[in-house]
């Protein structure tokens, strides 16, 4: 069975997921975000 296409897709999917999570995390960690006021403890954990 040829797995080259599957490996290529898995690498793309992994990098795409990392990029999306990083973008979302940057959005949440902006100090003007309402999450700062709502859940200070969770934000502190994310910053670590």
Secondary structure as GFF3:
##gff-version 3
##sequence-region A 1 48
A	DSSP	alpha_helix	4	28	.	.	.	ID=ss1
A	DSSP	alpha_helix	35	38	.	.	.	ID=ss2
A	DSSP	alpha_helix	40	47	.	.	.	ID=ss3
###
